[in-house]
Amino acid sequence: MDTVNERKKDSHKSGSKFYHAIQRGAYKRKFTKELYKLFFVAPDKISPTDTIKTERSETAFVIYQGKTIRNIEVRVLEPFGSSLHDTTKVANSWIERAGNNLHHTSRRGHLRKMLHLNEGDKLDAYTLADNERLIRQLNYIKDAFFRVIPVKGSNKFVDLQLWVKDQFSWGIDVDLGSNLSTEFEIYSRNLYGIGHEFSNKFHYDRDEDQKFGYSGRYKVRNIKRSFIDASLIYENTYEKSVIGIDFERDFNTYNTKRAGGFSLSKTMRSDKIMDDDPIRNEIPLDFNYGNLWYGTSIKLDSKNLFARRKMFFTGRISSRKFFERPETGPDLNQFFHNNILYLGGISISQTQYYKSNLIYNFGRTEDIPYGFLAQMNFGYEDREYSHRLYLGFDFQKASYIRKTRSYFFNRVAIGGFFNSKRFEQGTLIAQSKFFSRIRKLGALRFRNFGDLKYTLGIRRFPEEFITINNKHGIRGFKSEEVIGKQKLSLNLESVAFTPYMLGGFKFAFYTFGDVGIIGSNQKHIFKGDYYYGLGFGVRLHNENLVFKTIQLRLAFYPKAPSDFQSVAFRLSGEERPRFNDFKVGQPDVVPYE
């Protein structure tokens, strides 16, 4: 268990003196006193650990298994001044009250409709934990938990209280690079208090012909309690112009039997089909894309009552039609052939969760999945000049080792097409990730992370390649010269969580070291080209706001290619990583990225 109880160390004293000195000065005037209350929290008022007991998600509900749910009540706390740990707390400064007034408080009826349970149902510990997790994962909710209250005079009925703390629904994001390109975004993730999302992003790049650009997105959640989400997107930047619509219903819980999705989009003057395409193209592309999928599931027996195991059957049809593209032929620019892909999938998944924190976030409850996913996808592709079959396998497994308090995730996947009995456009992926137990040093809490990933392209098209750019290998790295058909990357990071806050923002300092090896698939991977990234930075995040994590990073690249600098500074808003949770969706080919 990552739980620590300790007295304040001497290392707190200097920090306390600093904050108390600021407090004495601020309290001399009413206005600065109010600002101090909003922006500063003294170290001696902060839990030095801010960690919670690591336990299985369903543990607290097992003793109520099988009882009947008589009533469900939803209680929502405002983002500023309130606390789920002390519900008597309220906003006591005018700035906090002003923030709460600007905020769209989540409507209780909306949250009630997001639940996959009803009054009169038999309480199932795992289902209740599942619903708690789903509410907690909404990107406008800071945290949530269920409280089970036995009904007096009855041993058959219980009442449920869902306690939810909102995040301030409006946010902004600025992305500044080392060159003069800028992105500014303003968004709401809980418009009207019913979970609608509205994003507006403005782009500027002085080196492009179209210097200014715009991209927007509107999302509606849970249409008429069907658990179907709908999104409309529009983009017009120097890179491309896109308009699209998407409908999606996921396998959200163990009891969800059916899922599916439908999307249509039109893309113009783009140099890529998708952002992560393994190809370079100098001719602007115009194309339409359509996708339709459906899936059903059945429950499987398991010796462990709470090890929920399911089998999924999924099917998909997708089509891409080009209007502008490079010249094509049977063996020319095959990546740009018009095609219709028919895929089917059979999957077995088993997922459970632990609850903990101080992993990818700064104190809120995090749900750690463990279990496995075994998947086989198969299908047929009708191409412009040929036809071929597809077959792919994917196995993923994650374990949380209580003895060492460490987490390990492993994945092996292979897939490709068969064209006249010839295997082509194949991909092999092998990956291992981990994070360590949390360790303490005075007021700081340390955790280490690692990610080792190998990708091999097998008989890929001549125009295809992969890179080690940014999230695909070395963070912050970007080069059009460094390409290959196979790669091996290692990402190591050490994070120090601090107990201090400024403006409601918590601080975490980190250092990292990344290594990327890339080269031809005709040679051993260790004979490829080696590149490195070393650096440090700070992340700031306010759990009461929907803002992305603010990240300041200084990185050094000892072996930088000619089209990339050896030192890079970046200030940006970052979405924090998420766990691989073995969720089954539409069948797909093994990605080559």
NUSEBA-832414 format. One line per field, with one value per residue (C-alpha): x, y, z; residue in one letter. Coordinates in nm, 4 decimals. Layout:
N
px <- c(X|...)
py <- c(Y|...)
pz <- c(Z|...)
code <- c(a|...)
REM end
This chain:
593
px <- c(0.0000|0.1335|0.0241|0.2573|0.1971|0.4768|0.5563|0.6804|1.0524|1.3035|1.3075|0.9642|1.0858|1.2492|0.9486|0.7123|0.9088|0.8957|0.5201|0.4503|0.6549|0.4419|0.1293|0.2215|0.2755|-0.0398|-0.2677|-0.1936|-0.4516|-0.7897|-0.7319|-0.3906|-0.5310|-0.7960|-0.5329|-0.3172|-0.6051|-0.6558|-0.2953|-0.1006|-0.1296|0.1228|0.3235|0.2040|-0.1562|-0.0829|-0.0739|0.2953|0.2040|-0.1358|-0.1429|-0.4317|-0.4537|-0.3988|-0.6829|-0.9070|-1.1870|-1.4655|-1.3271|-1.5359|-1.8617|-1.8239|-2.0003|-2.3171|-2.3166|-2.6680|-2.8622|-3.1314|-3.0671|-3.3596|-3.2527|-2.9730|-2.8807|-2.6261|-2.4433|-2.2181|-1.9521|-1.8294|-1.4683|-1.3360|-1.3387|-1.5113|-1.3651|-1.4839|-1.2902|-1.4647|-1.8017|-1.8615|-1.6006|-1.7273|-1.5744|-1.4714|-1.3074|-1.4710|-1.2366|-1.3382|-1.7047|-1.6572|-1.4945|-1.7827|-2.0327|-1.8606|-1.8572|-2.1279|-2.2036|-2.2684|-2.6397|-2.7394|-2.9827|-2.7046|-2.4755|-2.7626|-2.8193|-2.4506|-2.4867|-2.5326|-2.7465|-3.0956|-3.3014|-3.4342|-3.1200|-2.9283|-2.6027|-2.3035|-1.9695|-1.7861|-2.0685|-2.0773|-1.6992|-1.7320|-1.9828|-1.7692|-1.4738|-1.6761|-1.7887|-1.4359|-1.2970|-1.5179|-1.2768|-1.4741|-1.4861|-1.2031|-1.3034|-1.6046|-1.7023|-2.0085|-2.1200|-2.3373|-2.5828|-2.7687|-3.1407|-3.2352|-3.4524|-3.3760|-3.1028|-3.2132|-3.2010|-2.9296|-2.9218|-2.6479|-2.4953|-2.2749|-2.0434|-1.8847|-1.6450|-1.6484|-1.3549|-1.3817|-1.5262|-1.3448|-0.9839|-0.7139|-0.4036|-0.0990|0.1684|0.4919|0.7861|1.1441|1.0437|0.7746|0.4743|0.1928|-0.1318|-0.3906|-0.6981|-1.0024|-1.2514|-1.5285|-1.5558|-1.8874|-2.0963|-2.4360|-2.3434|-2.4510|-2.1119|-2.1104|-1.7598|-1.6728|-1.3154|-1.1716|-0.8050|-0.6258|-0.3022|-0.0241|0.2960|0.4847|0.6770|0.3677|0.1654|-0.1516|-0.0253|-0.3499|-0.5705|-0.8626|-0.9872|-1.3019|-1.4865|-1.8280|-1.9203|-2.2544|-2.2500|-2.5007|-2.7736|-3.1125|-2.9395|-2.8337|-2.4673|-2.3964|-2.1612|-2.1669|-1.8882|-1.8599|-1.5130|-1.3891|-1.0318|-0.8818|-0.5068|-0.1997|-0.1663|-0.5148|-0.8869|-1.1197|-1.4881|-1.6304|-1.8948|-1.8681|-2.1070|-1.9667|-2.0964|-1.8306|-1.8226|-1.8151|-1.8976|-1.9004|-2.2777|-2.2633|-2.3719|-2.3528|-2.1335|-2.0633|-1.9770|-2.0196|-1.8066|-1.7766|-1.5123|-1.3795|-1.0137|-0.8594|-0.5047|-0.3423|0.0068|-0.1021|-0.4010|-0.3741|-0.1439|0.0633|0.1005|0.4343|0.4758|0.5962|0.3961|0.4491|0.1244|-0.1854|-0.4422|-0.8199|-1.0225|-1.3400|-1.3452|-1.6294|-1.6311|-1.8984|-1.8553|-2.0665|-1.9897|-2.1594|-2.0317|-2.1041|-1.9955|-1.7602|-1.7328|-1.4355|-1.3207|-1.2683|-1.6054|-1.4748|-1.2458|-1.4978|-1.4172|-1.5941|-1.5787|-1.6402|-1.7426|-1.6908|-1.7214|-1.6197|-1.6387|-1.4227|-1.3641|-1.1323|-1.1853|-0.9224|-0.9907|-0.6424|-0.3322|0.0041|0.0065|-0.0851|-0.0506|-0.0560|0.2921|0.3109|0.2158|0.0149|-0.0452|-0.2813|-0.4955|-0.8724|-0.9867|-1.2673|-1.1635|-1.3839|-1.2665|-1.3962|-1.2613|-1.2809|-1.1499|-1.1326|-1.0783|-1.0516|-1.0131|-1.0050|-0.8900|-0.6900|-0.7340|-0.4304|-0.2845|0.0328|0.0933|-0.0031|-0.1954|-0.1226|-0.3451|-0.6831|-0.7904|-0.6526|-0.7878|-0.5105|-0.6264|-0.4843|-0.5793|-0.5357|-0.6654|-0.6300|-0.7469|-0.7602|-0.8653|-0.9212|-1.0662|-1.0571|-0.9463|-1.0868|-0.8205|-0.8130|-0.5761|-0.5854|-0.7544|-0.5961|-0.6679|-0.5721|-0.4827|-0.3567|-0.3025|-0.2631|-0.1965|-0.1709|-0.1277|-0.0862|-0.0095|0.0010|0.2438|0.1334|0.4551|0.6741|0.3906|0.4958|0.3002|0.3995|0.2351|0.3437|0.2232|0.3033|0.1211|0.1724|-0.0431|-0.0331|-0.1933|-0.1771|-0.1660|-0.1635|-0.0179|0.2545|0.2716|0.3047|0.2576|0.3071|0.3883|0.5447|0.5242|0.6796|0.6417|0.6996|0.6069|0.6346|0.6060|0.7632|0.6319|0.6240|0.9187|0.9565|1.2348|1.1270|0.8243|0.8828|0.7339|0.9262|0.8090|0.9980|0.8585|0.9921|0.8738|1.0601|0.9095|1.0219|0.8485|0.9346|0.7885|0.7617|0.7520|0.6046|0.5352|0.8471|0.7083|0.6342|0.8609|0.8511|1.0182|1.1317|0.9744|0.8274|0.5736|0.6956|1.0417|1.2238|1.0151|1.0582|1.2587|1.1451|1.3274|1.2318|1.5769|1.5654|1.3442|1.3529|1.1610|1.2249|1.3007|1.3680|1.2979|1.3550|1.1956|1.2934|1.1539|1.1778|0.9113|0.9235|0.5783|0.5904|0.3346|0.3449|0.0833|0.0838|-0.2402|-0.3975|-0.1386|0.0593|0.4208|0.6032|0.9648|1.0957|1.4045|1.4113|1.6405|1.5268|1.7120|1.5990|1.7536|1.6186|1.7203|1.6529|1.4581|1.7246|1.9760|1.9877|1.8224|2.1393|2.3190|2.0846|2.1399|2.1361|1.9795|1.9347|1.7323|1.8121|1.6379|1.4396|1.1340|0.8417|0.4735|0.2001|-0.1565|-0.4630|-0.6995|-0.9882|-0.9501|-0.9973|-0.6715|-0.4189|-0.1042|0.1326|0.4765|0.8047|1.0837|1.4489|1.5987|1.9411|1.9975|2.3681|2.3386|2.0957|2.0387|2.0930|1.7228|1.6903|1.8588|2.0622|1.8910|1.5162|1.2880|0.9139|0.6168|0.2973|-0.0222|-0.0012|-0.2676|-0.1377|-0.0829|-0.3527|-0.3387|-0.3989|-0.7295|-0.7957|-1.1062|-1.2377|-1.3439|-1.3601|-1.1342|-0.8237|-0.4918|-0.1800|-0.0539|0.2789|0.3956)
py <- c(0.0000|0.3422|0.4931|0.6828|0.8372|1.0531|1.3743|1.6774|1.6672|1.9407|1.9844|2.1441|2.4229|2.6456|2.6107|2.6943|3.0087|3.1224|3.0768|3.2321|3.5389|3.5813|3.5304|3.8030|4.0508|3.9515|3.9753|4.3472|4.4306|4.2769|4.2310|4.0653|3.8531|3.7147|3.6509|3.4667|3.2377|3.1484|3.1128|2.9765|2.6770|2.6614|2.3392|2.2702|2.2594|2.0079|1.6359|1.5576|1.2382|1.2948|0.9264|0.6895|0.3259|0.1054|-0.1457|-0.3304|-0.1109|-0.3419|-0.4111|-0.1506|-0.2804|-0.6570|-0.6648|-0.5282|-0.7833|-0.8942|-0.6288|-0.4309|-0.0673|0.1322|0.4840|0.6576|1.0150|1.2316|1.5121|1.7506|1.9726|2.2916|2.3040|2.5712|2.5596|2.2220|1.8826|1.5238|1.4419|1.7152|1.7987|2.0821|2.2965|2.5760|2.8595|3.1323|3.3903|3.6099|3.4784|3.1187|3.2173|3.4051|3.0978|2.8781|3.1266|3.1156|2.7367|2.5176|2.2802|1.9227|1.8578|1.5753|1.4423|1.4265|1.2293|1.0016|0.9180|0.8322|0.5427|0.1845|0.0893|0.1658|0.1660|-0.1826|-0.3542|-0.6022|-0.4450|-0.6012|-0.4884|-0.4928|-0.3170|-0.0439|-0.0023|0.0058|0.2913|0.4806|0.4492|0.5661|0.8823|0.9444|0.9119|1.1888|1.4640|1.7312|1.5431|1.5721|1.2708|1.0618|0.7859|0.5889|0.5751|0.2747|0.3414|0.0461|0.1139|0.1187|-0.1721|-0.3736|-0.6190|-0.6356|-0.2738|-0.0100|0.3491|0.4825|0.8286|0.9313|1.2116|1.4038|1.6962|1.9040|2.0547|2.4121|2.3521|2.6205|2.5866|2.7341|2.5802|2.7432|2.5513|2.7432|2.5766|2.6845|2.8285|3.0901|2.8601|2.8912|2.7164|2.8698|2.6773|2.7714|2.5030|2.3873|2.0228|2.0521|2.3049|2.3691|2.1159|1.8223|1.7076|1.8775|1.9639|2.2648|2.3265|2.6141|2.6054|2.8857|2.8159|3.0486|2.9709|3.2597|3.0356|2.9017|3.0569|3.0192|3.1702|3.1475|2.8446|2.7194|2.3824|2.3185|2.0266|1.9839|1.6663|1.5556|1.2788|1.0015|1.0990|1.0191|0.7830|0.5535|0.5893|0.7041|1.0019|1.2250|1.4561|1.7158|1.8318|2.1085|2.2081|2.4613|2.5096|2.5265|2.1485|2.0421|2.1065|1.8509|1.8189|1.5093|1.3547|1.0590|0.8458|0.5999|0.3608|0.1726|-0.1459|0.0658|-0.1936|-0.5657|-0.5649|-0.3756|-0.6268|-0.4216|-0.1435|0.0193|0.3303|0.5250|0.8051|1.0080|1.2647|1.4651|1.5699|1.8184|1.9381|1.7156|1.5668|1.2665|1.0344|1.0320|1.2229|0.9137|0.7862|0.6160|0.7983|1.1270|1.2891|1.6193|1.6178|1.7449|1.4718|1.4991|1.1993|1.0795|0.8262|0.6211|0.3692|0.1462|-0.1147|-0.3228|-0.5630|-0.7925|-0.9732|-1.2705|-1.3363|-1.6229|-1.8185|-1.7556|-1.9154|-1.5679|-1.4032|-1.0553|-1.1492|-1.0515|-1.2325|-1.1729|-1.2788|-1.0212|-1.0589|-0.7494|-0.6544|-0.3502|-0.1975|0.1020|0.2740|0.5432|0.7121|0.9529|1.2497|1.4059|1.1906|1.0963|0.8915|0.5294|0.1890|-0.1786|-0.1403|0.2396|0.4406|0.1504|0.3404|0.5704|0.3053|0.3321|0.0508|-0.1108|-0.3092|-0.5763|-0.6937|-0.9303|-0.9849|-1.2346|-1.1185|-1.2427|-0.9826|-0.9928|-0.6674|-0.5649|-0.2428|-0.1146|0.2370|0.4508|0.7926|0.9910|0.7934|0.9956|1.2596|1.4759|1.3380|1.2420|0.8787|0.6739|0.3382|0.0900|-0.1901|-0.5392|-0.8495|-0.9503|-0.9129|-1.1814|-1.0742|-1.2165|-0.9988|-1.1266|-0.9924|-0.9064|-0.5916|-0.4967|-0.2725|-0.0701|-0.3072|-0.6204|-0.8168|-0.9610|-1.1231|-0.9985|-1.1833|-1.0358|-1.1366|-0.9162|-1.0246|-0.7819|-0.8509|-0.6253|-0.7098|-0.5052|-0.6787|-0.5983|-0.7232|-0.4767|-0.2275|-0.2128|-0.2329|-0.4157|-0.4145|-0.6378|-0.6642|-0.8772|-0.8209|-0.9344|-0.8858|-0.8419|-0.9047|-1.2103|-1.1180|-1.4327|-1.6280|-1.3662|-1.2013|-0.8208|-0.4910|-0.6697|-0.5357|-0.6926|-0.5115|-0.6122|-0.3775|-0.3685|-0.0826|-0.0400|0.2045|0.1585|0.1884|0.5386|0.6328|0.9175|1.1644|1.4288|1.6044|1.4625|1.1484|0.9749|0.7309|0.5823|0.4916|0.2889|0.1953|-0.0389|-0.0892|-0.2671|-0.2250|-0.4175|-0.3595|-0.6758|-0.6289|-0.2825|-0.0734|0.1050|0.4487|0.3539|0.4255|0.4843|0.7487|0.8042|1.1493|1.2628|1.0123|0.7497|0.7317|1.0317|1.3060|1.6453|1.4946|1.5825|1.5018|1.4090|1.2629|0.9951|0.7226|0.3450|0.0187|-0.0982|0.0707|0.0110|0.2810|0.3059|0.5824|0.6305|0.8937|0.9792|1.2066|1.3950|1.4957|1.7928|1.8939|2.2626|2.4557|2.7925|2.9282|2.5913|2.4278|2.1334|2.0866|1.7774|1.7843|1.5204|1.4041|1.1752|0.9795|0.8437|0.6219|0.5406|0.2961|0.3007|0.1486|-0.0975|-0.4171|-0.6065|-0.5739|-0.6489|-0.3655|-0.2974|-0.2153|0.0776|0.4470|0.5571|0.8796|1.0159|1.2669|1.3843|1.6504|1.7756|1.9840|2.0708|1.9868|2.1993|2.0867|2.2141|1.9243|2.1712|2.2844|2.1024|2.2606|2.0257|1.9675|2.2609|2.1305|2.3196|2.1051|2.1604|1.8775|1.7970|1.5804|1.4820|1.3382|1.5725|1.5368|1.8350|1.9309|1.9429|2.1439|1.9849|2.1886|2.2472|2.4256|2.3716|2.5123|2.3243|2.1754|1.7982|1.5329|1.2907|0.9282|0.6702|0.3051|0.0334|-0.0918|-0.3881|-0.2207|-0.3929|-0.1681|-0.1929|-0.4570|-0.3027|-0.3887|-0.3882|-0.0271|0.0532|0.3635)
pz <- c(0.0000|-0.0975|0.2332|0.4590|0.8001|0.9311|1.1135|0.9291|0.8654|0.9194|0.5425|0.5771|0.8046|0.5467|0.3178|0.6047|0.6943|0.3316|0.3029|0.6440|0.5481|0.2357|0.4443|0.6935|0.4107|0.2227|0.5266|0.5680|0.2980|0.2259|-0.1486|-0.1120|0.1706|-0.0664|-0.3329|-0.0811|0.0156|-0.3493|-0.4617|-0.1650|0.0620|0.3443|0.3763|0.7303|0.6042|0.3328|0.3822|0.3261|0.1442|-0.0172|-0.1078|-0.0617|0.0282|-0.2745|-0.2838|-0.5255|-0.6552|-0.5381|-0.1882|-0.0036|-0.1555|-0.1125|0.2266|0.0591|-0.2230|-0.3199|-0.1286|-0.3109|-0.4044|-0.2630|-0.3574|-0.5522|-0.4608|-0.6431|-0.4642|-0.6580|-0.4999|-0.6643|-0.7865|-0.5494|-0.1705|-0.1311|-0.0456|-0.0815|0.2355|0.4358|0.2821|0.5314|0.3571|0.1314|-0.0691|0.1764|-0.0501|-0.3106|-0.5807|-0.5083|-0.5095|-0.8382|-0.9927|-0.8785|-1.0249|-1.3649|-1.3574|-1.5109|-1.2229|-1.3346|-1.3246|-1.0944|-1.3544|-1.6131|-1.3804|-1.2815|-1.6494|-1.6903|-1.4445|-1.5616|-1.2612|-1.1323|-0.8176|-0.7512|-0.8864|-0.6761|-0.5628|-0.7336|-0.5895|-0.9221|-1.1100|-0.8465|-0.8683|-1.2480|-1.2309|-0.9811|-1.2186|-1.5211|-1.3418|-1.2160|-1.5703|-1.7081|-1.8028|-1.6166|-1.2846|-1.0319|-0.8246|-0.7298|-0.4918|-0.3832|-0.0231|0.0654|0.3499|0.5066|0.5519|0.9189|1.0232|0.7091|0.6178|0.2530|0.1332|0.0972|-0.0265|-0.2534|-0.2426|-0.5343|-0.4238|-0.7101|-0.7157|-1.0322|-1.2143|-1.3380|-1.6827|-1.8853|-1.9911|-2.2119|-2.3633|-2.5218|-2.7116|-2.7701|-2.9414|-2.9960|-3.3350|-3.3915|-3.4233|-3.1731|-3.0892|-2.8566|-2.7454|-2.5381|-2.4471|-2.2169|-2.1195|-1.9386|-2.1276|-1.9634|-1.6920|-1.9121|-2.0369|-2.3771|-2.4989|-2.7140|-2.8264|-3.0312|-3.1318|-3.3166|-3.5060|-3.6182|-3.8083|-3.9650|-4.2083|-4.3854|-4.6683|-4.4605|-4.1378|-3.9409|-3.8902|-3.6842|-3.5611|-3.3600|-3.2056|-3.0444|-2.8544|-2.7104|-2.4498|-2.3880|-2.6351|-2.4760|-2.2306|-2.5145|-2.4050|-2.7612|-2.7941|-3.1024|-3.2230|-3.4984|-3.6056|-3.8339|-3.9171|-4.1559|-4.1097|-4.3307|-4.2898|-4.4000|-4.4108|-4.2467|-4.1667|-4.0010|-3.7786|-3.5429|-3.3339|-3.0800|-2.8140|-2.6170|-2.4130|-2.0979|-1.8329|-1.7756|-1.8322|-2.1648|-2.4292|-2.7488|-2.8850|-3.2186|-3.4098|-3.7315|-3.8767|-4.1963|-4.2873|-4.5793|-4.5863|-4.8307|-4.9090|-4.6477|-4.6778|-4.4675|-4.4476|-4.0670|-3.8323|-3.7511|-4.1065|-4.1795|-4.5099|-4.6530|-4.9328|-5.1147|-5.3155|-5.1277|-5.0694|-5.1027|-4.9878|-4.8181|-4.5362|-4.3904|-4.1068|-3.9506|-3.6766|-3.4415|-3.1595|-2.9117|-2.6032|-2.3788|-2.0214|-1.9443|-1.6214|-1.3958|-1.0707|-0.9246|-0.8510|-0.9343|-1.2243|-1.4897|-1.8125|-2.1438|-2.5060|-2.7790|-3.1425|-3.3569|-3.7227|-3.9241|-4.2725|-4.3645|-4.6972|-4.8304|-5.1693|-5.3086|-5.5353|-5.5300|-5.4764|-5.6282|-5.9464|-5.8718|-6.0340|-5.9308|-5.7761|-5.7554|-5.4447|-5.3055|-4.9831|-5.1755|-5.3425|-5.2986|-5.0725|-4.8729|-4.5652|-4.4053|-4.0626|-3.7971|-3.4488|-3.1639|-2.8264|-2.4689|-2.1989|-1.8216|-1.6315|-1.2672|-1.1053|-0.8132|-0.6800|-0.6008|-0.6868|-0.7607|-1.0787|-1.3856|-1.1889|-0.8868|-0.6131|-0.7579|-0.7434|-1.0326|-1.1471|-1.2273|-1.4610|-1.4409|-1.6353|-1.9978|-2.3531|-2.6205|-2.9635|-3.3154|-3.6085|-3.9605|-4.2809|-4.6475|-4.8303|-5.1690|-5.3204|-5.6381|-5.8179|-5.6018|-5.3245|-5.0120|-4.6747|-4.3294|-4.0091|-3.6831|-3.3202|-3.0136|-2.6545|-2.3626|-1.9925|-1.6894|-1.3277|-1.0102|-0.7747|-0.4218|-0.2615|-0.4519|-0.5174|-0.8817|-1.2062|-1.5239|-1.8662|-2.1558|-2.5125|-2.8169|-3.1471|-3.5047|-3.8112|-4.1855|-4.5227|-4.7498|-5.1179|-5.3356|-5.0423|-4.9984|-4.6560|-4.6871|-4.5040|-4.1730|-3.8270|-3.5185|-3.1831|-2.8508|-2.5544|-2.1777|-1.9431|-1.5692|-1.2847|-0.9447|-0.5926|-0.4522|-0.2324|0.0128|0.0760|0.3221|0.1760|-0.1724|-0.3237|-0.6035|-0.8666|-1.1629|-1.5044|-1.7951|-2.1450|-2.3814|-2.7275|-3.0445|-3.3824|-3.6981|-4.0435|-4.2545|-4.6331|-4.6013|-4.9107|-5.0469|-4.9556|-4.5914|-4.2948|-3.9192|-3.7033|-3.3460|-3.3351|-3.0041|-2.8648|-3.1128|-2.9589|-2.8119|-2.6556|-2.8203|-3.1075|-3.4609|-3.7820|-4.1374|-4.1987|-3.9282|-4.0732|-4.1028|-4.1212|-3.7645|-3.4335|-3.0656|-2.8081|-2.4338|-2.2261|-1.8619|-1.6290|-1.2614|-1.1108|-0.7805|-0.6534|-0.4165|-0.1505|-0.2411|-0.4354|-0.6070|-0.7456|-0.6760|-0.9047|-0.7728|-0.8807|-0.9997|-1.1157|-1.3514|-1.5340|-1.8341|-2.0598|-2.3976|-2.6435|-2.9959|-3.2435|-3.5974|-3.9278|-4.2072|-4.1452|-4.3391|-4.0550|-3.6839|-3.4904|-3.2878|-3.6131|-3.6700|-3.5955|-3.2311|-3.1033|-2.7517|-2.5555|-2.2023|-2.0035|-1.7104|-1.6474|-1.4277|-1.4577|-1.3023|-1.2665|-1.0852|-1.0182|-0.9813|-1.3438|-1.6733|-1.7933|-1.9431|-1.7420|-1.8009|-1.8887|-1.9126|-2.0539|-2.1406|-2.3448|-2.4878|-2.7945|-2.8153|-3.1676|-3.3391|-3.7166|-3.9460|-3.9488|-3.5688|-3.2948|-3.0157|-2.7415|-2.7251|-2.4793|-2.4812|-2.2923|-2.3658|-2.2324|-2.2101|-2.1732|-1.9126|-2.0204|-1.9638|-1.8752|-2.1328|-1.9933|-2.2274|-2.3646|-2.6766|-2.9628|-3.3389|-3.4978|-3.6509|-3.8104|-3.5927|-3.6204|-3.7818|-3.5976)
code <- c(m|d|t|v|n|e|r|k|k|d|s|h|k|s|g|s|k|f|y|h|a|i|q|r|g|a|y|k|r|k|f|t|k|e|l|y|k|l|f|f|v|a|p|d|k|i|s|p|t|d|t|i|k|t|e|r|s|e|t|a|f|v|i|y|q|g|k|t|i|r|n|i|e|v|r|v|l|e|p|f|g|s|s|l|h|d|t|t|k|v|a|n|s|w|i|e|r|a|g|n|n|l|h|h|t|s|r|r|g|h|l|r|k|m|l|h|l|n|e|g|d|k|l|d|a|y|t|l|a|d|n|e|r|l|i|r|q|l|n|y|i|k|d|a|f|f|r|v|i|p|v|k|g|s|n|k|f|v|d|l|q|l|w|v|k|d|q|f|s|w|g|i|d|v|d|l|g|s|n|l|s|t|e|f|e|i|y|s|r|n|l|y|g|i|g|h|e|f|s|n|k|f|h|y|d|r|d|e|d|q|k|f|g|y|s|g|r|y|k|v|r|n|i|k|r|s|f|i|d|a|s|l|i|y|e|n|t|y|e|k|s|v|i|g|i|d|f|e|r|d|f|n|t|y|n|t|k|r|a|g|g|f|s|l|s|k|t|m|r|s|d|k|i|m|d|d|d|p|i|r|n|e|i|p|l|d|f|n|y|g|n|l|w|y|g|t|s|i|k|l|d|s|k|n|l|f|a|r|r|k|m|f|f|t|g|r|i|s|s|r|k|f|f|e|r|p|e|t|g|p|d|l|n|q|f|f|h|n|n|i|l|y|l|g|g|i|s|i|s|q|t|q|y|y|k|s|n|l|i|y|n|f|g|r|t|e|d|i|p|y|g|f|l|a|q|m|n|f|g|y|e|d|r|e|y|s|h|r|l|y|l|g|f|d|f|q|k|a|s|y|i|r|k|t|r|s|y|f|f|n|r|v|a|i|g|g|f|f|n|s|k|r|f|e|q|g|t|l|i|a|q|s|k|f|f|s|r|i|r|k|l|g|a|l|r|f|r|n|f|g|d|l|k|y|t|l|g|i|r|r|f|p|e|e|f|i|t|i|n|n|k|h|g|i|r|g|f|k|s|e|e|v|i|g|k|q|k|l|s|l|n|l|e|s|v|a|f|t|p|y|m|l|g|g|f|k|f|a|f|y|t|f|g|d|v|g|i|i|g|s|n|q|k|h|i|f|k|g|d|y|y|y|g|l|g|f|g|v|r|l|h|n|e|n|l|v|f|k|t|i|q|l|r|l|a|f|y|p|k|a|p|s|d|f|q|s|v|a|f|r|l|s|g|e|e|r|p|r|f|n|d|f|k|v|g|q|p|d|v|v|p|y|e)
REM end
